[in-house]
Amino acid sequence: MTIQNALNFIRQGQHDNDFRNKLVKAETRQTRQEILNQNDLTFTPEEFEEAYSLTLFKCQEQEDADALMAFRMWWIMLCRSPDADAPST
């Protein structure tokens, strides 16, 4: 797991609609992790946040920063979403 993997994930996730759709359609966290593993994009939440900060620092245009912030929120919400087969409480 590396920050570079998280940087690659951010880059790919922002520009590859098919990749994002696969992650959204994954019904479990494990399936999402398998998709990341298959793409050599294994990283920890801490590495993601570090990569996010580095990428945000490099943004020269406000709209680039806004898009990055929106991507981060999408990823956080996706990570927090319950598994489709998990019982509701």
N, C-alpha and C positions, 0 to 999 in steps of 0.2 A: 504494500500500500504506500502510495506516495502522493505528495502534493501535485506532482506532474500529472498523475492519473486524474486527479480532481480538476486540474486546469484543462486537460483534454476533454473531460466530461462536460465541463461548462461550455467549451468551444463547440463540441459536437451537439450538445443539447440545445444550444441556441440556434443552430443552423440546420439541423437534420430533423425534419418533421416526422419521418418514418421512425426514427430512433425514439423520439418523444412519445409517439403513439404506442410503440411497443411497451414502453415503461408504464404508460397510463393504462393499457389494457391488461397488464399483468395483474392477476387476481390476488397474489400474495407477495409479501415482502421477499420471501425466498425466491420467487420467480423473478422479481425485479433485480435481486442480487445476482442471479444466474445470468441475466441479460448483461449486466455490468461486467461480470467475470468473463463472459464470452467475448466482450469487446476490450479486454484488458483495461478496465476502468474501475479497479478496486481501490477504494479510499475510505477513510473514516470520516465521521461528521466533522471532526476537528480539522482534518485535511481539506475538506470541502470549504469550511469557513475561511481557512487561510488562503486557499486558491481564490475564493470569492473576493476577499480583501485585496489581494494582489491584482486581480483583474479590474476591480473597481478603481483602484488607484491609477491604473493605466488609461482609464476612459478619458478621452479628450472632449467628447461631446456629451451634453446632458441627456440626449435621447439614448445614447449608448449606455450610460449609467442607469437610466430608467429601465431599459430593456434587461439589463443584468439584474437589477433589483427585482424585477417581475419574475425572472427565471428562478432566482433564489427562493422567492416565495412559493412558486409553483413546486419546486423540489421539496421544500419543507412540508408543504401541505400533502404532497404525494407520499412522503415518508411517514407522515402521521396518520394517513388514511388506514382504516382497519382492513384486514384481509377480508375478501369477499365471502369466504367460508367460515369466518369467525362468528360465534354466536353473539347476538346483540344483548346488551345488558340494560 
